[in-house]
C-alpha cells in the first residue's frame, strides 16, 4: 500500500502545491503494516507464553498433589504395617506367656536358666592359656 506523507506540503500555509519539493515524501504504508504485525506478534506471543506458563504451573501443582497423596498413602501403609507388627508381637507374647504358664515356668525361672547358661558357657573358656603379645606377633 502506498500512503505517502509529503512534509513540504505540510509547510505551505494553505496546504497547496509546494512546488518541486512537494513531490517528495515518505511512504508510511509499509512501516504501519510492519509495526502492526510486530505489535500483533508480540501480543500473540505474550498470550501463548502466559497460557503455557499457566499450563506448566497447573501440571506442577497436579504432580505435587499426586506426590503428596502418594506419600500420605505410603505413610498410612507404613503406619498400618507397624500396627500390625505390634499386634503380632502382642499375640506372640501372649502365646509365649500362656505356653510358659502351661509348662509351669515363670519369668524368674527363665532368667535363672539364662544365668546358668551364661556361667556354663564361661567355664568352657580356658582362662589359663598363656598367650602374650610377643607370641602372636
VEXBATI-550009 format. One record per residue (C-alpha): residue in three letters; residue number from 1; x, y, z. Coordinates in Angstrom, 2 decimals, always signed. Example, Ala and Ser with C-alpha at 12.3 -4.5 7.8 and 13.67 -1.06 7.14 Angstrom:
<nodes>
{node 'ALA' 1 {+12.30 -4.50 +7.80}}
{node 'SER' 2 {+13.67 -1.06 +7.14}}
</nodes>
This chain:
<nodes>
{node 'UNK' 1 {+0.00 +0.00 +0.00}}
{node 'UNK' 2 {+1.13 +3.48 -0.76}}
{node 'UNK' 3 {+0.43 +6.05 +1.97}}
{node 'UNK' 4 {+2.85 +8.89 +1.26}}
{node 'UNK' 5 {+3.42 +11.74 +3.70}}
{node 'UNK' 6 {+4.81 +14.86 +1.94}}
{node 'UNK' 7 {+6.36 +17.20 +4.50}}
{node 'UNK' 8 {+6.76 +20.08 +2.02}}
{node 'UNK' 9 {+3.00 +20.28 +1.53}}
{node 'UNK' 10 {+2.53 +20.49 +5.30}}
{node 'UNK' 11 {+4.82 +23.56 +5.38}}
{node 'UNK' 12 {+2.79 +25.62 +2.92}}
{node 'UNK' 13 {+0.31 +27.97 +4.57}}
{node 'UNK' 14 {-2.72 +26.83 +2.63}}
{node 'UNK' 15 {-1.60 +23.23 +2.12}}
{node 'UNK' 16 {-1.48 +23.68 -1.62}}
{node 'UNK' 17 {+1.22 +22.99 -4.19}}
{node 'UNK' 18 {+4.68 +23.11 -2.59}}
{node 'UNK' 19 {+6.47 +23.16 -5.90}}
{node 'UNK' 20 {+9.31 +20.78 -6.63}}
{node 'UNK' 21 {+9.68 +19.68 -3.01}}
{node 'UNK' 22 {+6.01 +18.73 -2.85}}
{node 'UNK' 23 {+6.68 +15.69 -4.98}}
{node 'UNK' 24 {+8.99 +14.10 -2.40}}
{node 'UNK' 25 {+7.56 +12.22 +0.55}}
{node 'UNK' 26 {+7.82 +9.27 +2.82}}
{node 'UNK' 27 {+5.76 +6.15 +2.12}}
{node 'UNK' 28 {+4.47 +5.18 +5.58}}
{node 'UNK' 29 {+2.21 +2.33 +4.46}}
{node 'UNK' 30 {+4.82 -0.47 +4.77}}
{node 'UNK' 31 {+6.01 +0.98 +8.09}}
{node 'UNK' 32 {+2.49 +0.94 +9.52}}
{node 'UNK' 33 {+1.88 -2.59 +8.32}}
{node 'UNK' 34 {+5.21 -3.91 +9.65}}
{node 'UNK' 35 {+4.64 -2.12 +13.00}}
{node 'UNK' 36 {+1.13 -3.61 +13.21}}
{node 'UNK' 37 {+2.46 -7.11 +12.51}}
{node 'UNK' 38 {+5.23 -6.73 +15.11}}
{node 'UNK' 39 {+2.71 -5.44 +17.64}}
{node 'UNK' 40 {+0.25 -8.28 +17.00}}
{node 'UNK' 41 {+3.06 -10.84 +17.01}}
{node 'UNK' 42 {+4.19 -9.59 +20.42}}
{node 'UNK' 43 {+0.64 -9.76 +21.74}}
{node 'UNK' 44 {+0.09 -13.29 +20.42}}
{node 'UNK' 45 {+3.44 -14.49 +21.82}}
{node 'UNK' 46 {+2.61 -12.96 +25.19}}
{node 'UNK' 47 {-0.79 -14.68 +25.27}}
{node 'UNK' 48 {+0.73 -18.01 +24.26}}
{node 'UNK' 49 {+3.51 -17.59 +26.83}}
{node 'UNK' 50 {+1.01 -16.85 +29.60}}
{node 'UNK' 51 {-1.11 -19.83 +28.59}}
{node 'UNK' 52 {+1.95 -22.13 +28.54}}
{node 'UNK' 53 {+3.16 -20.80 +31.91}}
{node 'UNK' 54 {-0.28 -21.37 +33.43}}
{node 'UNK' 55 {-0.42 -24.89 +31.97}}
{node 'UNK' 56 {+3.06 -25.64 +33.33}}
{node 'UNK' 57 {+2.10 -24.34 +36.77}}
{node 'UNK' 58 {-1.08 -26.46 +36.72}}
{node 'UNK' 59 {+0.94 -29.51 +35.73}}
{node 'UNK' 60 {+3.48 -28.89 +38.51}}
{node 'UNK' 61 {+0.66 -28.37 +41.02}}
{node 'UNK' 62 {-1.01 -31.63 +39.95}}
{node 'UNK' 63 {+2.31 -33.52 +40.14}}
{node 'UNK' 64 {+2.97 -32.05 +43.58}}
{node 'UNK' 65 {-0.51 -33.03 +44.78}}
{node 'UNK' 66 {-0.04 -36.55 +43.37}}
{node 'UNK' 67 {+3.33 -36.91 +45.12}}
{node 'UNK' 68 {+1.83 -35.60 +48.35}}
{node 'UNK' 69 {-1.09 -38.03 +48.06}}
{node 'UNK' 70 {+1.28 -40.94 +47.33}}
{node 'UNK' 71 {+3.49 -40.06 +50.32}}
{node 'UNK' 72 {+0.41 -39.83 +52.52}}
{node 'UNK' 73 {-0.81 -43.25 +51.35}}
{node 'UNK' 74 {+2.69 -44.67 +51.84}}
{node 'UNK' 75 {+2.87 -43.30 +55.39}}
{node 'UNK' 76 {-0.59 -44.75 +56.11}}
{node 'UNK' 77 {+0.56 -48.16 +54.82}}
{node 'UNK' 78 {+3.73 -47.99 +56.91}}
{node 'UNK' 79 {+1.71 -46.99 +59.96}}
{node 'UNK' 80 {-0.72 -49.86 +59.39}}
{node 'UNK' 81 {+2.19 -52.29 +58.94}}
{node 'UNK' 82 {+3.71 -51.05 +62.19}}
{node 'UNK' 83 {+0.38 -51.51 +63.98}}
{node 'UNK' 84 {+0.06 -54.99 +62.53}}
{node 'UNK' 85 {+3.59 -55.84 +63.67}}
{node 'UNK' 86 {+2.74 -54.63 +67.18}}
{node 'UNK' 87 {-0.44 -56.74 +67.16}}
{node 'UNK' 88 {+1.54 -59.79 +66.06}}
{node 'UNK' 89 {+4.17 -59.15 +68.72}}
{node 'UNK' 90 {+1.48 -58.88 +71.39}}
{node 'UNK' 91 {-0.13 -62.07 +70.14}}
{node 'UNK' 92 {+3.24 -63.88 +70.21}}
{node 'UNK' 93 {+3.94 -62.55 +73.69}}
{node 'UNK' 94 {+0.50 -63.69 +74.89}}
{node 'UNK' 95 {+1.08 -67.09 +73.30}}
{node 'UNK' 96 {+4.51 -67.36 +74.94}}
{node 'UNK' 97 {+3.16 -66.40 +78.35}}
{node 'UNK' 98 {+0.27 -68.88 +78.06}}
{node 'UNK' 99 {+2.73 -71.57 +76.96}}
{node 'UNK' 100 {+5.00 -70.76 +79.91}}
{node 'UNK' 101 {+2.07 -70.91 +82.31}}
{node 'UNK' 102 {+1.03 -74.23 +80.81}}
{node 'UNK' 103 {+4.53 -75.57 +81.31}}
{node 'UNK' 104 {+4.68 -74.16 +84.82}}
{node 'UNK' 105 {+7.55 -71.77 +84.19}}
{node 'UNK' 106 {+7.62 -68.20 +85.33}}
{node 'UNK' 107 {+9.74 -65.35 +84.10}}
{node 'UNK' 108 {+12.01 -65.67 +87.14}}
{node 'UNK' 109 {+12.77 -69.27 +86.22}}
{node 'UNK' 110 {+13.61 -68.23 +82.70}}
{node 'UNK' 111 {+16.01 -65.54 +83.96}}
{node 'UNK' 112 {+17.80 -68.01 +86.23}}
{node 'UNK' 113 {+18.01 -70.52 +83.38}}
{node 'UNK' 114 {+19.68 -67.87 +81.22}}
{node 'UNK' 115 {+22.16 -67.06 +84.00}}
{node 'UNK' 116 {+23.04 -70.73 +84.37}}
{node 'UNK' 117 {+23.67 -70.97 +80.63}}
{node 'UNK' 118 {+25.97 -67.94 +80.80}}
{node 'UNK' 119 {+28.02 -69.42 +83.66}}
{node 'UNK' 120 {+28.39 -72.77 +81.95}}
{node 'UNK' 121 {+29.50 -71.07 +78.78}}
{node 'UNK' 122 {+32.15 -69.02 +80.59}}
{node 'UNK' 123 {+33.57 -72.17 +82.20}}
{node 'UNK' 124 {+34.21 -73.57 +78.71}}
{node 'UNK' 125 {+36.74 -70.83 +78.02}}
{node 'UNK' 126 {+40.30 -71.69 +79.02}}
{node 'UNK' 127 {+41.50 -68.80 +81.14}}
{node 'UNK' 128 {+44.78 -70.49 +81.99}}
{node 'UNK' 129 {+46.16 -70.22 +78.46}}
{node 'UNK' 130 {+49.47 -68.37 +78.40}}
{node 'UNK' 131 {+49.14 -66.10 +75.42}}
{node 'UNK' 132 {+51.21 -62.99 +75.27}}
{node 'UNK' 133 {+51.53 -60.28 +72.70}}
{node 'UNK' 134 {+55.02 -61.46 +71.71}}
{node 'UNK' 135 {+53.67 -64.91 +70.86}}
{node 'UNK' 136 {+51.06 -63.59 +68.50}}
{node 'UNK' 137 {+53.22 -61.12 +66.64}}
</nodes>
